Amino acid sequence: CKCTRHCTSLMPGPCCDRFKLHIPYAGETLKWDIIFNAIDPELPPDFIFGEDADFLPEPSELAHLVSWDAGKPECLLQLVKELLQQYHLYQCQRLRDSSRLLFEYGSLLEDPNYGHSMEIYAGRKNSWTGEFSARFLLKLPVDFSNIPVYLLKDTALDPGEDVALLSVSFEDAEATQVFPKLYLSPSIEHALGGSSALHIPAFPSGGCLIDYVPQVCQLLTNKVQYVIQGYHKRREYIAAFLSHFGMGVVEYDAVGFTKLTLLLMWKDFCFLVHVDLPLYFPRDQPTLTFQSIYHFTSSGQLYSQVQKSYPYSPRWDGNEMAKRAKAYFKSFIPQFQEGAFATGKL
């Protein structure tokens, strides 16, 4: 949350005793006014809850309001947290107008994986149809702790928590129009290959959240496991190439194990092989780029050929992949050399 538009009240001059607090909640932004008394700053603050004029929190449930202590810096923060708990209950009570939405809420509440990390926002009633929309925002219980650190290194712009949030919007009380959307923290989105790498299924007609949410969790968990497995498999792959090709290895990525370059020779013809290993290796096949060190294209680039289809199985271990690659190199080089001499320029 953040504070904006500080202004004065009661006294002339810049007293700064009134603030507007913006709080992200269930995909909405709550805008609450916090009003202190500049004449007597020891008094607890008053609150104005923006458009939620009918939100009336129970004072007895606000311990940090009842025992307000202006000398404690965290007192206001704790009071806001207590108000948010009351606001959550207020939104839950608004679901009572729809038995279907109340069922969705109740079924999630009973599951310990989702009940304690759920936010709900019930929209305004439609004056024509009497219907109202509702949005559920859930923090998914997916473990990101084993994702390779190098994939999370670009977190300087957003050093916050690694988290996945699922937003599910019900556009009517009978759930005939339901729109889910997955939100990932920037570091996790980057680690999984970008926003286009993960597509969640549509909400099924007649489906329930308690069935749908675990499916999304499992889908995301599988993606995370693919990334972790890919990292270890790439490391195994490059270790095998180092063993098989020895001094022929020019360079390789020793952090993410995503690239490898070999300098090889066949009948006095020297060439480079660049190996690019994808994020979801070994499921996705590495790309091989053969490059002559003698011949150039008309644009001045080294003559090269890219091979994406060659003998390969994701079930092979690193040693087998290196052996098969060496055999493929021997079979392909005559063709590559012929192409280099035919179309390349010295």
Phi and psi in degrees as a GROMACS rama.xvg file:
@    title "Ramachandran Plot"
@    xaxis  label "Phi"
@    yaxis  label "Psi"
@TYPE xy
-147.452  157.029  LYS-2
-100.551  137.542  CYS-3
-139.512  164.811  THR-4
51.5198  58.8723  ARG-5
-73.8909  138.683  HIS-6
-147.524  -179.377  CYS-7
-107.285  162.783  THR-8
-151.21  153.534  SER-9
70.7069  -49.5593  LEU-10
-111.803  143.625  MET-11
-70.3225  155.831  PRO-12
95.8291  168.278  GLY-13
-78.2661  83.7642  PRO-14
-83.5508  -24.9968  CYS-15
51.4779  50.5444  CYS-16
-110.253  15.0054  ASP-17
-140.753  129.174  ARG-18
-134.335  152.075  PHE-19
-109.259  123.993  LYS-20
-103.849  125.914  LEU-21
-101.808  120.695  HIS-22
-123.234  118.805  ILE-23
-70.4652  130.017  PRO-24
-150.861  117.1  TYR-25
51.2107  38.3358  ALA-26
84.8683  -2.21487  GLY-27
-108.642  170.746  GLU-28
-120.358  109.966  THR-29
-77.6408  135.643  LEU-30
-120.006  100.139  LYS-31
-107.891  138.825  TRP-32
-94.1531  132.665  ASP-33
-112.681  121.882  ILE-34
-120.717  114.729  ILE-35
-97.6972  171.318  PHE-36
-108.288  108.017  ASN-37
-63.7077  -26.9815  ALA-38
-72.5413  -37.8563  ILE-39
-132.065  81.1552  ASP-40
-67.6759  -7.41633  PRO-41
-76.2049  -17.0191  GLU-42
-71.6902  148.642  LEU-43
-67.6749  157.729  PRO-44
-79.5418  159.416  PRO-45
-97.8053  159.777  ASP-46
-130.068  142.941  PHE-47
-120.038  125.328  ILE-48
-97.4639  36.9495  PHE-49
58.6073  -127.967  GLY-50
-76.9741  -12.4182  GLU-51
-88.3523  64.7288  ASP-52
-64.6556  -25.1025  ALA-53
-90.8513  6.00829  ASP-54
-81.9836  109.933  PHE-55
-122.336  91.8609  LEU-56
-65.0932  151.43  PRO-57
-81.0119  112.797  GLU-58
-57.5925  -34.7981  PRO-59
-66.232  -17.7535  SER-60
-91.1496  0.63232  GLU-61
-107.051  81.2268  LEU-62
-59.1895  -36.6682  ALA-63
-81.6107  -8.22955  HIS-64
-87.4275  -43.6707  LEU-65
-61.1783  -42.3655  VAL-66
-112.362  49.275  SER-67
-58.8316  133.3  TRP-68
-133.21  101.427  ASP-69
-64.1163  -15.7802  ALA-70
-81.8396  -9.73582  GLY-71
-99.1704  115.284  LYS-72
-59.4935  -29.5677  PRO-73
-88.2209  -0.183552  GLU-74
-63.3392  -42.9527  CYS-75
-65.3083  -42.5001  LEU-76
-59.0972  -45.8344  LEU-77
-65.0608  -36.1949  GLN-78
-64.894  -42.1953  LEU-79
-62.2401  -39.9766  VAL-80
-62.4293  -40.5804  LYS-81
-65.9785  -38.411  GLU-82
-64.9534  -37.4155  LEU-83
-65.3239  -36.0128  LEU-84
-63.0529  -41.5962  GLN-85
-65.8822  -37.8454  GLN-86
-66.2763  -37.5815  TYR-87
-60.5337  -45.3849  HIS-88
-63.2594  -38.6912  LEU-89
-60.4449  -43.9684  TYR-90
-67.4697  -38.0483  GLN-91
-62.9574  -39.7247  CYS-92
-64.5641  -29.3067  GLN-93
-69.3406  -18.7243  ARG-94
-73.3136  -10.71  LEU-95
-63.9665  -16.5634  ARG-96
-74.6188  -9.15116  ASP-97
-132.054  113.677  SER-98
-64.0572  -33.6174  SER-99
-66.9645  -48.2028  ARG-100
-67.7108  -33.1619  LEU-101
-66.4041  -37.2679  LEU-102
-63.6287  -44.4091  PHE-103
-58.2384  -44.7695  GLU-104
-64.7102  -46.6563  TYR-105
-62.7467  -39.8195  GLY-106
-67.5076  -37.2323  SER-107
-70.9381  -36.4324  LEU-108
-62.9219  -32.606  LEU-109
-74.5984  -16.998  GLU-110
-91.5533  118.468  ASP-111
-62.9224  -18.6299  PRO-112
-73.3342  -23.4569  ASN-113
-124.72  -27.0591  TYR-114
-60.9942  -31.2967  GLY-115
-94.8085  0.224074  HIS-116
-132.526  42.933  SER-117
-121.26  135.804  MET-118
-119.214  142.866  GLU-119
-130.473  136.907  ILE-120
-132.444  116.895  TYR-121
-95.8593  121.397  ALA-122
-72.8562  177.329  GLY-123
-72.492  148.185  ARG-124
-67.309  140.482  LYS-125
-75.124  123.122  ASN-126
-66.0403  -19.8531  SER-127
-89.6709  -44.863  TRP-128
-100.258  -16.798  THR-129
79.1686  -0.952254  GLY-130
-84.6673  159.086  GLU-131
-138.684  151.327  PHE-132
-91.7263  165.674  SER-133
-148.837  148.968  ALA-134
-128.229  131.44  ARG-135
-106.256  130.202  PHE-136
-121.083  118.104  LEU-137
-120.811  137.741  LEU-138
-86.201  117.928  LYS-139
-79.5895  134.387  LEU-140
-80.3789  68.2966  PRO-141
-110.73  132.476  VAL-142
-86.4673  116.131  ASP-143
-104.902  4.10798  PHE-144
-66.7979  -22.8207  SER-145
-97.3009  5.30785  ASN-146
-65.0268  132.837  ILE-147
-51.8092  135.34  PRO-148
-59.4464  -34.7662  VAL-149
-62.7884  -27.0564  TYR-150
-75.085  -19.0056  LEU-151
-104.071  8.84618  LEU-152
-69.9169  -24.0268  LYS-153
-86.6006  52.6348  ASP-154
-106.421  8.05033  THR-155
-61.8888  -34.3268  ALA-156
-76.1461  -21.4965  LEU-157
-148.196  82.7359  ASP-158
-81.8751  17.0458  PRO-159
-74.445  -170.418  GLY-160
-67.6379  141.894  GLU-161
-77.0714  116.125  ASP-162
-148.899  153.391  VAL-163
-124.127  127.205  ALA-164
-119.162  134.527  LEU-165
-110.746  119.635  LEU-166
-103.558  128.675  SER-167
-126.795  115.556  VAL-168
-103.513  125.623  SER-169
-100.03  114.187  PHE-170
-81.9633  -9.66979  GLU-171
-149.233  163.089  ASP-172
-70.0746  -18.4065  ALA-173
-98.8242  7.11295  GLU-174
61.3063  38.8543  ALA-175
-84.7412  -20.5954  THR-176
-128.648  109.01  GLN-177
-127.64  130.158  VAL-178
-127.173  106.852  PHE-179
-90.044  152.737  PRO-180
-151.287  136.145  LYS-181
-102.338  132.868  LEU-182
-118.563  127.571  TYR-183
-116.235  144.729  LEU-184
-62.4931  150.058  SER-185
-52.9296  -39.5401  PRO-186
-66.5008  -38.6187  SER-187
-71.3953  -41.0621  ILE-188
-59.4349  -42.0519  GLU-189
-64.38  -42.8398  HIS-190
-64.9774  -31.2123  ALA-191
-91.4616  5.03088  LEU-192
102.548  14.2964  GLY-193
97.6862  170.882  GLY-194
-64.386  -24.5128  SER-195
-85.6593  -3.91982  SER-196
-82.6738  -15.5761  ALA-197
-131.823  117.743  LEU-198
-118.518  118.285  HIS-199
-84.1112  153.276  ILE-200
-70.56  155.69  PRO-201
-67.2019  153.517  ALA-202
-70.6124  124.604  PHE-203
-69.9719  144.898  PRO-204
-61.3969  126.98  SER-205
78.5523  4.62384  GLY-206
-78.6679  171.517  GLY-207
-126.343  150.952  CYS-208
-60.8548  -37.9344  LEU-209
-65.8663  -19.8955  ILE-210
-93.8897  -35.8256  ASP-211
-75.0696  -43.803  TYR-212
-59.7826  -45.4602  VAL-213
-60.2761  -31.1912  PRO-214
-63.8386  -43.2427  GLN-215
-66.1521  -40.3735  VAL-216
-58.8387  -44.7952  CYS-217
-66.9895  -39.5575  GLN-218
-59.9372  -45.4722  LEU-219
-68.8119  -39.8499  LEU-220
-60.9104  -41.564  THR-221
-62.433  -40.9524  ASN-222
-61.4133  -43.6546  LYS-223
-61.8216  -42.9273  VAL-224
-65.1707  -37.1149  GLN-225
-60.4959  -42.5583  TYR-226
-65.7314  -44.3446  VAL-227
-64.258  -46.2958  ILE-228
-61.6331  -41.0311  GLN-229
-60.1812  -40.0708  GLY-230
-61.3263  -48.3284  TYR-231
-68.8911  -36.5423  HIS-232
-69.3668  -37.2293  LYS-233
-65.0944  -39.5119  ARG-234
-63.0313  -41.545  ARG-235
-64.1207  -40.7751  GLU-236
-61.1204  -50.1503  TYR-237
-67.0763  -36.3248  ILE-238
-60.7531  -39.745  ALA-239
-66.6474  -39.4347  ALA-240
-66.3601  -37.7801  PHE-241
-61.157  -37.3907  LEU-242
-71.3514  -42.4175  SER-243
-79.4296  -32.7379  HIS-244
-108.35  -11.3653  PHE-245
47.6083  -117.207  GLY-246
-68.8796  -8.67708  MET-247
-75.9211  -10.633  GLY-248
-79.0338  118.34  VAL-249
-82.7753  -48.9175  VAL-250
-162.157  160.572  GLU-251
-155.719  158.83  TYR-252
-78.388  110.263  ASP-253
-91.6372  4.66555  ALA-254
-106.261  -60.7144  VAL-255
-100.332  -7.7906  GLY-256
54.994  47.5607  PHE-257
-105.88  -12.6084  THR-258
-141.49  149.868  LYS-259
-151.118  136.063  LEU-260
-125.333  130.709  THR-261
-115.398  144.073  LEU-262
-113.083  113.014  LEU-263
-124.338  165.538  LEU-264
-137.671  138.112  MET-265
-136.059  113.625  TRP-266
50.9582  53.732  LYS-267
66.2662  10.6994  ASP-268
-104.799  114.052  PHE-269
-94.3173  142.541  CYS-270
-153.846  160.546  PHE-271
-106.016  147.119  LEU-272
-124.672  117.871  VAL-273
-99.6415  124.927  HIS-274
-109.484  122.688  VAL-275
-112.36  117.627  ASP-276
-99.0524  125.358  LEU-277
-75.0098  165.312  PRO-278
-58.5713  -40.5423  LEU-279
-99.7143  35.827  TYR-280
-68.1383  142.076  PHE-281
-90.6939  1.08834  PRO-282
-57.8605  -44.2975  ARG-283
-95.7717  136.877  ASP-284
-77.3437  139.368  GLN-285
-63.3555  152.613  PRO-286
-99.6668  132.311  THR-287
-107.869  128.749  LEU-288
-119.207  113.436  THR-289
-90.0393  133.948  PHE-290
-138.213  124.446  GLN-291
-74.958  144.583  SER-292
-94.9068  1.14041  ILE-293
-110.929  -35.6152  TYR-294
-103.874  143.799  HIS-295
-121.103  153.615  PHE-296
-84.2538  175.537  THR-297
-64.5138  -20.9434  SER-298
-90.63  2.58214  SER-299
89.6933  7.16822  GLY-300
-91.9787  152.522  GLN-301
-61.08  136.2  LEU-302
-64.2965  131.975  TYR-303
-147.818  160.158  SER-304
-134.943  136.635  GLN-305
-102.673  131.255  VAL-306
-119.67  118.858  GLN-307
-113.565  -6.41316  LYS-308
-129.212  111.564  SER-309
-158.114  167.811  TYR-310
-54.369  121.573  PRO-311
-161.507  144.317  TYR-312
-144.007  129.788  SER-313
-65.8462  -11.8434  PRO-314
-84.3222  -13.0359  ARG-315
-71.0125  148.149  TRP-316
-82.3031  174.743  ASP-317
-59.4152  -39.8159  GLY-318
-63.6758  -42.7465  ASN-319
-65.7003  -39.3244  GLU-320
-62.7541  -40.4599  MET-321
-65.6965  -41.4585  ALA-322
-63.6786  -45.2286  LYS-323
-66.1495  -36.4277  ARG-324
-65.0229  -42.2437  ALA-325
-61.1529  -41.9662  LYS-326
-64.8383  -38.9205  ALA-327
-67.1286  -40.4684  TYR-328
-55.1814  -46.0205  PHE-329
-63.0267  -36.2377  LYS-330
-78.4201  -27.6484  SER-331
-91.3977  -26.9267  PHE-332
-58.0059  -42.6839  ILE-333
-55.3992  -41.4449  PRO-334
-65.9379  -42.5673  GLN-335
-65.3083  -43.3038  PHE-336
-61.5356  -41.5959  GLN-337
-61.4056  -42.7718  GLU-338
-65.4519  -38.2961  GLY-339
-63.8945  -43.6682  ALA-340
-71.6073  -31.2717  PHE-341
-77.5789  -38.8494  ALA-342
-115.928  -17.9907  THR-343
-86.4088  164.679  GLY-344
-119.701  136.719  LYS-345
